[in-house]
């Protein structure tokens, strides 16, 4: 079993940056994909970014050019950096690995 805990959410002004972290425990996630999803109020869950076991990345259209996903295998953690945040980035951000999900981190972009 894998436990995923997101951190780093909060209130950010438009144009600001945020770094979310997903700490995994239970077993190493370094050999498989880890994804970040988000869900805005009244909308479905959408894929944000993916990092593969070799560090390869896939960026979703919603944050393409504004985000960086990375993994730290030594700490079993995956990070998501989003720059130039917009109000439409407001959502709960979830970390996902295989069948496991974190509890989510609220990100609110507002002035």
C-alpha positions in Angstrom: 0.0 0.0 0.0 1.1 3.5 -0.8 0.2 6.7 1.0 0.4 10.0 -0.8 0.4 13.3 1.1 0.3 16.6 -0.8 1.6 19.9 0.6 2.4 23.4 -0.5 -1.0 24.6 -1.5 -2.4 28.0 -0.4 -3.5 31.4 -1.6 -1.4 33.0 -4.3 -1.8 36.2 -6.2 -2.2 36.1 -10.0 1.2 35.9 -11.6 2.7 34.2 -8.6 4.3 30.8 -8.3 3.7 27.8 -6.2 5.5 24.5 -5.6 3.4 21.5 -4.6 5.0 18.4 -3.1 3.7 14.8 -3.0 5.4 12.7 -0.4 5.0 9.0 -0.9 5.3 6.3 1.8 4.7 2.6 2.0 7.0 1.8 -0.9 9.1 3.6 -3.4 7.4 5.1 -6.4 10.6 5.8 -8.3 10.0 3.0 -10.8 6.5 4.1 -12.0 4.6 7.1 -13.2 3.3 9.7 -10.8 0.6 12.1 -11.9 -0.8 15.4 -10.7 -4.5 16.1 -11.4 -6.6 19.0 -10.4 -10.3 19.6 -9.9 -11.8 23.0 -10.0 -15.2 23.8 -8.4 -18.0 22.4 -10.5 -15.6 20.7 -12.9 -14.2 17.2 -13.5 -10.8 16.1 -12.6 -8.2 16.9 -15.2 -4.6 15.7 -15.7 -2.0 18.4 -15.0 1.4 16.7 -15.4 3.1 13.3 -15.4 6.6 12.2 -14.5 7.8 8.9 -15.6 10.2 6.5 -13.8 13.2 7.8 -15.9 12.3 11.4 -15.2 10.5 11.8 -18.5 7.6 14.3 -18.3 4.3 15.0 -20.0 2.7 18.4 -19.5 -1.0 18.9 -19.8 -2.3 21.7 -22.0 -3.7 23.7 -19.1 -0.3 24.5 -17.6 2.0 23.8 -20.6 4.9 26.3 -20.6 4.2 27.3 -17.0 4.9 24.2 -15.0 7.7 21.8 -14.1 7.2 18.4 -12.6 10.2 16.6 -11.1 10.9 13.7 -8.8 13.4 13.2 -5.9 13.9 9.5 -5.6 16.0 9.9 -2.5 13.0 11.3 -0.6 10.3 9.5 -2.6 8.7 12.8 -3.4 7.3 14.4 -6.6 7.2 18.2 -7.0 5.0 20.3 -9.2 6.0 23.9 -9.8 3.6 26.2 -11.5 4.5 29.8 -12.5 2.5 32.7 -13.7 -0.6 31.4 -11.9 -4.0 32.4 -13.1 -7.3 32.5 -11.4 -8.4 29.6 -13.5 -5.7 27.5 -11.9 -7.7 27.6 -8.7 -8.5 24.0 -7.8 -7.7 21.1 -5.5 -4.5 19.4 -6.7 -4.2 15.7 -6.3 -1.2 13.4 -6.5 -1.8 10.0 -8.1 0.3 6.9 -8.4 -1.3 3.7 -9.7 -4.5 3.2 -7.8 -3.5 5.5 -4.9 -4.5 9.2 -4.4 -3.6 11.8 -2.0 -6.1 13.9 0.0 -5.5 16.9 -2.2 -4.0 20.4 -1.7 -6.1 23.5 -2.2 -4.6 26.1 -4.5 -6.5 29.5 -4.7 -5.3 32.2 -7.1 -6.8 35.5 -6.3 -5.9 39.1 -5.6 
